[in-house]
């Protein structure tokens, strides 16, 4: 941006110098005012703090379906910037493309902040919520099944006890009697 306004300032100065003799005093004064205002604007631009963003891996983080940052990046990315990044990347060798980083700055009240801790916290909390919900569902479903299994075990135990109680253990066993006769 500074470069663009510096070029404008240079053009104004050149035009002023080339046309000073043919311009009226009012036009020359207008040129002087424009030159002064443009120079002040450039000075003000240069005095603004430069906000450094955080660098993110283009393909590892920003174009990765498994990364929440990717979804936000792609949602916020203007189409023309997307085309520009894709165009720049397509001219690079594959190894360089995979290592490419994009600088993203989140500026709040003139202060650059790093959004990465938020996304890490968001993902951790999301994972915790999914785990907690999944655990509750599994507990609920397995507790019902375990209750069913437990009830079946009690039923089978009752049946086995009933069978055991119905067996007449006092019956003469002809096999046992034959074995005793042979031993004698």
C-alpha positions, 0 to 999 in steps of 0.5 A: 500500500505504501508503494502504491501511494509513493508512486502516486506522490512521485507522479504528483511531483513530476506533474507539478514540476513539468507543468509549473510554468503553464499552471495557474497559481490555484492549480499549483497550490492544489498540486502542493496541497495534494503532494503535502497530503499524500506525503503525510498519508505515506508518513502516517502509513509508515508509522503504523505498527506492522502486525505480524500474524501466525504462520500456518502450514497451507496443506497441513493445517489450512487445507486439511479436512481434519483441522478446524482451522481449515474450515474457518480459513476456507470460509473466510478466504475471499475467492480472489485471494484463494485463486491467487494462493492456488496460482502461486502454489501451482508454480512451485515444486511439490516439496515446496508446496507441502512446506508452504506456510500462510501468515494469518493475523487476527487484529483486535483493537490494533493488537495482533493476537494468535488464534491458534490457542483458541482453536486448540482449546476448541478442538480439545473441548469438542473432543472432550464433549464427544468422548463424554457423550459417547461414554454416556451413550455406551454406559446407557446401552451397555447397562441395559444389556448387562441388566438383561444378561444378569437377569438371564443368568439368574433365570438359568441359575434358578432353572439349574437349582430346580434341576438339581433339586429334582434329581433323586440322589438316592437311586441305586446305581447299577454300575456302582453295584457292578464295580463293587462286586468285581472288586470283591 
